């Protein structure tokens, strides 16, 4: 027995309604603030403290800045001028600006011990003349510091995307050594996260997620809020590949810059096969092998070396989750891949070009590549962020903890199993990749909104399946328009829940 689920047009959860925000969806009030602080305690923070600290002017991401604030001036409520001054004084001492690398190196040269909050990445060199681990500290221009085996073994993420931490440095006879490292890392217990979900109703939980992202829930309609949450899908779901098209000013890259060190935002420079996949010359894994999510921001402005090889490699990776170049150094990865692109809108604030992907670089318009993306986020349906009203002004979760929880949910397979068993396409001519994508997207929504697994069929349909169909339909519409091969299948994606 199966219950048929209609396409999402009958009740638009991801709507294009840009009317008044919906206060009942997430209006921040004292009751919710008290509940967040009561349930999460020291894992929560007043989101007004971050902009008041001015820490991000030093080039540190939000998850680092909130950690600093809570370390230096722990407390509740807005950040006072006195506390902001303390934070700035601490940052001036321990977080070097981009132009202060030579100053730090000079202190080391003079024999001083230096303590910094800095990102570190470890490389392993194995050749005829050298077999060692070396640490790279790009913030201060050091690429070959010595680091102990114990530090690397206790912090394996140093070998992949790297880690932020409080680092002690000292000059030795043959360079610089890391003599101490305290990682900036929150501990995650998914059982506690699931238990916390039971303390909130759905509206409160969605508001908590938005606040933790740095947004003010009361500033957005229900449809806009769900679109904002779509940006979290690649964090909670393995191999979640998405594209978002939107005009400038909708904050497409904001969350990816500030959520987790396991997310890499590429917003300028050259993109080559060696950077994305693997460097065949030295066997160094590329971004897709080292991070949980890789985001290409404003793809029209990026410079792509060997674009045909890039799109060929991406098609293979997006299809089978394996990275390879020319048959060499093949490896598996569960990294999500996200494309962010600006598009032109008409006077009615609708996309001016049809098909939508016509403003992408030509080589990224290939339908075989587009097909391998799970969904298309219609970012033009999100109002532009306008001043302080769009951003959080109450309690949310600390960004470092929030990001770590989302990444941990990638490994929780209960939602994946649930969706695989209960979601299938209906109709006479369904397309297999549509079904796979809808299941993955629905699982991602379930992990975000119902991580405890307690959801009625009605809510599962409304908040997981219909949004999933909407995102995949965006991709399917492009394929249907551009390539007659896809017109042998049904035009509208329809799903049913298997009992």
N, C-alpha and C positions, 0 to 999 in steps of 0.2 A: 504494500500500500504506500503510495507516495502523494504528497501534497504539492501541487504545482505552484510555483512562484512566478508571478508575472514580472515583466521587465520593470525597471525602476520608475518609469514615468508616472505610475499611478500614485506614488507617494515619494516625492523627491527628497531623499535624505542628503544627497549631494546636489543641492539645487543651485540654479543660477539666479535666485532671488537676491537682489542687492538692496532690499528694503531695510526697514528698521531692525536693529539687533533684537535678539530674543532674550530679555532679561531672565526668564525662567530657565533658560538653558545653562546659564553660568554666571549670573550676577553675583559678584564677590560680596559677601556680607560677613558680619562678625561670627555668625553661627558656623559657617563653613571654615572660616579662619581658625576658630577654636577647635573644630574637629580635626583639621589638618595637623595643627600643632599637638593636639592630644594624642592622635594616633601615631604620628611619625616623630614627634619629639625633636631631638637634635638633628634629625635628617631633613628637617624643613628649614626654610629661611625666608625672611621678608624680601620679596623680589625688588623692593625699592632700594635696598642697600647696594645692589650692584651698580646702577647708574650713578648713585651719589658718591661712590668710592672713586670714580674716574679711573679705575684700574685698566679698563680696556683701551685707554689711550696709550698704554705702554705696550700694546700689541699682544696681550695675553687673552686666550679664549675665555668665555664665560665660566666654564666648569673649573678653570684654574682660579679665576678671580673670586668666585664665591667661596672656594676652599680657603683662599688667603683671608678673606673677610672673616670667616668663621674661626679661623685660627688666631688671628690677631685681635679681633674685637668681637668675641662671641656675644650673642644677645638677641633680643626680639625688637620688633618695631623698626622705624626708619633709622638710618645711619645719621648720627649727630655730626655736626661740623668737627667736633673734637675727635670723634672716632674716625672720621674720614681722614683727618690729618695724620692720625696714628697709622692708618693703612698706607697712606702715601709715603710716610717716613720709612715704614718697613719695606715697601716696594722699592724705594730708592736705594735701599741698602742691599736687597737680595735679588731683585729682578732687573737685570741690565737692559737698558734700551738698545735698539739696533745699532746705534752709533757708539756704544760703550764697550764693544768687544776688545778693542786694543787696550783700553784702560784696565780691564780685568786681567788680560794676559800680562800686562806690565806689572800688576800687583804680584802675580805668580812669579814672574821673572825676578822680582826683588825678594823672593823668599817668603812672601806672606801666604798664610793659609786662607783660602777663599771659600765662603759658603754661599750658594746660590740656589734659587728655585728655577730650574731650567729643564727643558726636554732633553732626553738622552736616547740615542739609538745605538745598538751594538752590532758590529759587523764581525764576521769570523773570516780571518785570512788564513788560507792553507795553500802554500806553494813550496818550492824547493828551499827557499831561503827563510820563510817565516811561517810559523803555525801559532796563531794567537788570536785572542779576542781584542778588538779595539772599540773604544767608545767615541761616538761623534756628538759634539755639543755645538750645534749650528748657531745658537744664540750668541756665542762668544768666539766663533771661528776656530774651534779646535776639532780636528778630525781624526786624531789618533791617540786619545788618552788611554792609559792603562786602566783596566778594571778587573776586580778580583773574580774568580770563578764563582764564589759564594753569592755575590750580588747578582750575577747573571742567572744562576740556577734558581735563586729565590724569586726572580722577577723575569720569567720567560718572555713576557711581552716586550722586553728590551730588544729582543732579536727580531721582532716583527715590525710593528708600527712605532715602537719606542714608548717611553713613559716620561711623564713629568714627575719631578721629585726634588726634595731638598738635598743638594749634592755638596759634599766637601771635596775640595781640590787642593793639590799640593804639587809644586815642582819637584821633580826628582832628577837624577843624573841624566836620564835619557828621554825627558819629556815631562808630561803631566800625568798624575795618577789620581784616580777617584778613590778617596780614602773612606768615604761614607756615603750612603744613599738611603733616603727615607722616601718611599714612593707616595705620591698623592693619589691614594686609591681607597675607595669606599668598599666595605664588605657587603656582599649581597646575599640575602636569604630569600629565595623565591617563595618559600612556604609562608614567611612573614608577609611578603607582598600580597599573596593571595588572601591571607587572613585579613589584611588591611582593606582589601577591596570589599569585603563583607560589611565593613563599617560605613560604607558610603552607598547612597542610591546612585543610579546611573548618571543623572544630571550632575550630581556633586563630583562623581569620579571623572567625568569628561572635563569639568571645570578644573579639577586638580591637574589633569594632564596638560591642559592649555596654560594654566598658571606656571607649571613647571617648565614648559617650553619658553616662557617669558611673555606670553600674550595675556591680554585682559579678556576673559570670556564674554563679558558684558558688551564688548565693542563689536561683536560679530553675530550674524544670524546663525541659526542652527546649521544651515547648509555650508556656510563659510567655515564654521568651526570644524565640521567634519573634514573639509578639504585641508585645513591646517593639520589635522591629525594624520591625514594621509602621508604627510612628510615623514612620519615616524615609522611607516611600514617597513622600509629597508633595514631599520635597526632591529626590529623584533622578528623578522622573517628572513631565513637564509635564501640567498640567490634571488632576492626581490629586485627586479630591474624595472625602473620606472622612468617616465619622461614627464616633466612639467613645463607647460607653455603658459607664459603670462607676460604682461607688460612690466616695465621696471616699476619698482616701488611696492611690490607685493611681498617682499621679504622672502623670496625663494631660497636664498642661501643662508638666512639668519640662523636657523636651527642647526644646520650642518656645521657652521663655524663654531658653535658654542656648546655642543652637546657631549662630545666624547673624543678622546684621543684615537679611538678606533675608527673614526670617520675622517676621511681625507677629502677636503674640498680643493679642487684644482681650478683656479680662477684667473690664470694667465700663463703666458709662456708657451713653450713648444711641447706637444704631446707626440711621443714616438712609440713604436712597438716595444722598444726596450723599456720605456718608462711604464707602460701599462702592463706588459706581459712578463718578459724576462730578457735580461741582457745576455745574449748568447756569447759575447766576448768574455765575460767574467762570471757567468752563471748567477748573477744577482737577480733575485725575484723582483718583479715589478709591483706596482701598487695593488693590483687585483689579488696578488698572493699575500700581501702583508696587512691589509686592512679589512675590516668587516663591511665597510661601505666606502665606495669611491664615487665622488660627485664631480661631474664636469660642469662648471658654472659658465653661463653665457657662452655657449659653444660656438656661436658665430664669431666671437672674438679670439678664440684659441687658434693656434697655428699647429696643424697636423702634418707631421713628417710621414711619408709613405701611407697616405690615407687608405689606399686599397688594401694594404696589408693590415691596417688597423681594423677596418670594418670586417675583413675576413676573419681575423682573430677574434673579434667580438662576437661574430655570429657563432663561431665554434664554442666560445666560452659560455655565452648566454644559453646555448642549447644543451650543453652537456656538463657544465661546471668544471671544465678542465682547461688549463692554460698550457699552450704550447706554441713554439715558433719553429717552423720548418721541421717538425718532428723531434726537436731537441728539448730537453729539460721539461718534459710534461709533468704537470702537477695538478692536484685537485684544489678547489677553493669554493667557499660558500659566500664570497664577497658579493654584496649587492652593488648594482651599477645604476647611477642616476644621471640623466641628462636634464639640465636646466637651460631653457632658451627663452629669449625675449621675442614677443610677437607684436605685430601692429594691430590696433583695434580701430573700429570705425566709430562714427559719432554716437552710436548706440552702445558703445563699449562691448562690442562683439568682435570676434576675430575678423580681420579685413580680408584675409587670404583663404582660399580654398583650393587644394587641401591645406589643412592646418600645418603640416610639416614642410610646406614649400619654402619656409624661411630658414630651415636648417641647412647646414652645408650639404652640397649635392650628394656627397658620398654617403651621408647618413640618412638619405631619403629612400634608400633601397628597401623594398618591401620585405625581403627576407630578413633584414636586420630589424625593422620595425616590429615584425611579427613576434620576435623573440623577447620584446619588452612585455612585461606583465600588464601594465596599465598606463593610461595617460591621465595625469591630474590636470583638470581644466582651471589653471591658476588665474585666468582672467575673470573667473567668477568670485574671486576674493577681492574685497575692496582694498585699495592702497592703504598702507599703514600711515596713519596721520598723527604725528606728535605723540605725546605721552599717553593719550587715551587708548591707544592700541596696545600698549604694553602693560604687563602685570604690575599691580600696585598693592598686592597682598601676599599672603604666605603661599609658597609652593615648595616643591622638593629641591634640595640642592642639586645643581646641575651635574656634579660628578657622580652622585648617587643615582640620580634619575637616568643618566646615560648608561651606567653600569647595569642597572636593572633591565633596561630595554635590551641591551646586548645579551644579557643572560637569558632573556625570554626566547632568543633564537634556538636555544638548546632544549626548550621545553616542548616536547613533541605531542602533548596531549591534544592541543588544538589542531595540529596537523592531522593526527589520526582521526579526530572527530569529523573534520571537514572532508577527508578522503572517503569516509564511510557514508556520510549523509548528504553530500552535495554532488549532483550530477546534472549535466545539461539535458534539456528535454527537446522535443522536436524530431523531425524525420532526418535532418542532415546536420547534426552538430559537428563542430570542428574540435578535434582533440586538444589542440593547444589553447583554445578558449576555455575548455573545461579545466585544464591544469592551472591556468592563470586565475580563474575565478576561485578555485579551491585555495590556492596560495594566498590570494588577496583576502578572502573570507577568513582564513586562519589568522592572518595578520591583524585584522580588525578584532577578532575574538581575543587575541592575546592582549590587545590594547584595552578593550572595553570590558571583557569578561575573563580575566586571567585565572579566576578561580574555577572556571568551567561551569558555572551555574547560570544557565540562560534558557529561557523558554523558546519554543519554536518561533513564536511571533517576534520576539526581540532578535533572535538569531537571523531571521529573515530580514527584518527592518534595518538592523544596524551592522550586519555583516555581509549577507548575501547580496542585497540590493546595491549597497555601495561598491561591492566587488564587481558586480555586473556592469555598473556604470563606468568604472575605470577601464575595464577591459573593452567595453563597447566603444570607448574613445579610440582605442587602438584599432579595433575591428572596422570602424567606420572609415579610417584612413586606408586600410588594406582593401576594403570593398570598393572604394572610389578609384584607387590607383591601379589595381591589378585584377584583371578578369578571372584569374585562376581561383580567386577566393569566392567568386560569385556562384560557384557550385554548391556552396553551403548557405545556410539560412542567414538572412540579413540581420535579424534581431537575436541577441543572445537571451535565451530563456533557461531558467534553472528550476529544479525541484528538490525538495528535501525528501530523502529516502527514510522511511520510518524504520 
